[in-house]
């Protein structure tokens, strides 16, 4: 977890070639160190029970399985198969692994949704879902905000100027012109990241991971052909598994308690116009029922538990779809 958090702090857009190479390099390093340490443990405590006859015993590491996959399919993977670390001695490690390894399996990428929240970072290898939103948990409701973004905007002396816009747009800064373009590129949210980036990041990680990985994907459209393209691309790049495919809800809920008059932005149509008309109807002061019915309701008011506030929960809410 924390990949997107790291990219933000480094100033690297999630859907950029630089981010792909960074993920590639990062997972190569983690893979190498995990394998090396497991081989060291095997010297102390012995190899796992069924080591003999395994790919490990033949000196193969996860990266080597790409060649076997291409051979089985009869086609080459559409993937950069080069090492990004010149200092890692893979041939030396292969020879070491042949003598024994403590763990049958070593690496996997979990979704880390709740753990990431507790740790104060982004889950798994996913981009940030939103820059600011309300979270409903057993311990209560609280505001989750991207402190990387706030820090960056404060450094540019922009936070006070654009804060209300950020809140009003539920953390989507893509349309806020006062924020420099390179900052908007770095702080994209799930539904504004290119769909191809999800697969490329996953593929770069997968080639170094011996097990599968959790790969949430987010689509702004509901186009079937685009979905097929995504999953076909995942297969062509050797990704073993994905996770949820989220499509953008047709409706959104308010994420803050900022006083916002949406009726003016909507041109006084629909409920906005109806509520204004309703508030002008003469009231019967003697009937409490009528008083309650005619009481105007603001757009920033949450009525009961009609829809969840948590953006992740809204993706599974039938009413929001």
N, C-alpha and C positions, 0 to 999 in steps of 0.2 A: 504494500500500500504506500501511498505518498508520491507516486510517480508524477502526477499532475502538479502537486504541490511543489515538488522539486523543479519542474520545468518552469513554473511561474517565477520562482525565486531566481532562476538563472536567466529569465527573460526570453525563453524559447517558446514559440507558439506550438501547441500540441500537434497541429496538422502541418508541420513543416519537415523538410528533409533533415534538418538539424536534429529535430526531436526523434526521428526514426533512428538516426545513427547513434544518438545518445542512449536510447532504449536498448539498441543492439549491443553497444559497448558495455552498458551496465549489467545486462543479463549474462553476457559472456564472462565478465569478471566474477559475478556471483556464482555462476555455474562452475567455473574453474576452481574457485576456493572451496565450494561445498564438496566437490569430488575429491579434491586433494586432502581435505581434512578427514573425509570418510575413509580414504585409503590409509591415512595415518592412524586412525582408530582401529582399523583392521590389523595393523601390526601389533597393537596392544591387546586387543580383545578377540581377534579373529574375524573372519568374514561371516556374512550372514549364511544361514543354513544351506540355501540352494544356490550359492555362488557358482559352483562348478557347472559349466555348460551354458552359463548366462552370457549375454553380450558383454558384460563387464569383464568376464574371464577371458574374453577374446580381445580385450584391449579397446573396446568400442565405447565412446562417450556419446551423449545425446546428439551432438552435432553430426556424428557419423551416420545416424539413422536416416538423414535426408537422402543420402545416396541410395539406400535400400528402398526408400519410398519411391524415388524416381524410377528405379529399376522395376518395381512391381507395377507401376502405372504405365511405364513406357513413354513418359513425357517428363520434361524438365520442370522443376518448380519455378514459378515466377517470383524469385526471391534473391536478394543479395546474399550470397553464401560466403562472402569473404569475412575473415576475422578482422575485428576493429582494434585488437590489442596486439601489438608487435612484441610486447614483453612477456606474453604468456606462452610457456613452452608446452604446447599440447602433445607433441610426440613423446616428450619425457613423461607427461602425466599418463598417457595411454600405457606406456610400459610399466608404470607404477601400479595402475589399476589392475593389470593382468595378474599381479601377485595377490590381490585381495582388496575388497572394499567392504566396509561395515554395513552399509545401508543398501537394500535392494532398490529403493526409490529415494530420491533426494529433494526434488523441486516440484512445486506446483504453485499456481497463482490463484488465490482464493478471492471471493468478492469483497470481504472485509467491510461490509456496509456499516455494521454497528461498531466494530472495533476501530475502524477509521474515525468514526464520530467521537469515540472516547479518547482516542489519541490526538484528536484535533487536526487531522490531516485528511487527504482525499482517499477514497476506498480503492483497493486493488490497483489496476492500471487504467482506471477510468478517468476521463476529464472531469472537472468540477461540474456538478449538476446545475447549481445556481450560485451566484455571488452572495446572495442574501435570501434567507427564507426562514419560516417558522417551523420548529420541530416539535412534534407531540410525542413524548416518551412517558413511560410509567412514572418517572420522577416529576413530570410536569411539562410545561410548554416553554420553550426558550428560543431566542433568535440566534440563528447560525449565520455568521458573516465571514467573508473571505478577508482575513487580516492582511494577506499579501497585497490585495488590491487597495485596501485602505492606506496601507503604508506607502505604496507607490504613488497614489494620488496626493497624499500629504507631502511627499517629497517634491511633487510638482506644484504644490500650493493650489491644488484643484479640488480637494475633498470637500471643503465647505461650499464651494461653488456648485458642485454637481451632486452633492449628497441626496438632495430631495429627488432629483431625476433618477438616481440609481435605485432609491427605494420605490419610487413610483413605477419603474420599469421592472421591478422584481429582480434587480441585479443584472439585467441584460444591458450591457453598456455599448452594444454594437452601433446604436443609433445616436449616441451622445457625441456630438461633433466637437465639444470642448476638450474631450479626451483625445490625445494624440493617437494616430492610427496604429502605431506599433504597440501601444499599450492595449488597445482594443483587440489586436491580433493575439496577444499573449493571454488575455483574460477572456477567452471565449468560453461559453458554457456548452453543455452536452449537445443540445439540439442545433447549435450554430457551428459545430466542428464538422468538417467534411467527412462524409460516411466512409470514404476510402481510408481515412486516417486510422479508424478503429481496427481495420484489418491489417494495415501495415505495421502498426505498433504491436499487435498481437503476433504477427508472423515473425517479427524481429526477436521477440521474446521467446516464442515457441521453439525456435531452432536450438536454443540452449537449455530448454526445460525438458526433463525426461518424462514428466507426466503432462496432463492437460492444463488448461488455464481457463479462468472465468473471464469472459469477454462480453460485457454489456455493450449494446449498441443502441444508438438513438437516431431516429429518422424524423426530419421535420415534415416530410411528405408521407403519404400513405400509398405510394405507388408500388404495385406488385412487382413491376419490372426492376425497380431499384432494389427491392428486397432480394430478388433472384440474383442480381448482379453482385450484391454484397456477399451472399453465401457461396456463390460460384468463385468469387475472388478468394474467399477464405480457403476453399478446397485447393485452388490452384497454387496458393502460397504455403500449403502444408500446415495450416492451423488445425489442431486436433479437435477443438471444441469451441463453442461460443456459450453464451448464457442468455439473458433476456434481450429481446429486440423490442425497444420502446418506441412507440410512435407518438408524436406530439399530440397532447389532448386538444380537443376542439375548444375547450373552455379552460380558463385559469381562475384561481382564487387569489384574493388579496394576500400579500405577504407581510404587510406592515399595518400599523395603526395611524399612518399619516393621513390627515384629512385631505381627501382627493374628491373633486367634483367631476366625475366621469361624464355626467350628462352633457356638459358643455363640449367635451371632446367628441361626444357621439352625435352632436347636432340636435339634441332634445328629441330623440326618437325612442321608441320602445318603452320600457319601464320608466326611463327618466322623465319622459313627457307625461306618462300616466301618473306618476307620483306627484308631479307638480299640480296636475289637474285635481287629483284626489285631495291634496292638502287645502284646496280652496273651497271644497264643499262645506256648506254650513253645518256645524256640529250641533248635535243634541246634547246640551250640557247635562241633562238628567240621566243619560244612559251611558254607563261605564263601558258597556260592550262596544258601542259605536265609537266612543273616544279611543278605545284601543285599536279598533280596526282602521280608523282614519289617521292614526299616528304615522307620519312619514318615516320611511326607513332609508337610511343612507347607504350608499353603495359600498362603503368601507365597513359596514356592520355585518358581522357574521351571524347568521340566523341558525340557531340550534347546531346540529351536527349534520347538516345537509350534505356537505362534501368535506373530505379531509383537507387540512391546510398543508400538511407535509407533502411536498412535490413528488416524492417517491411514491407515497400512498395514492396520490391522485392518478398516477399512471395505471393503477389497478382498480380505480373507481369507475363503475359503469356509467354513472351520471356525467363524469368529466369527459368521457370519450365521445 
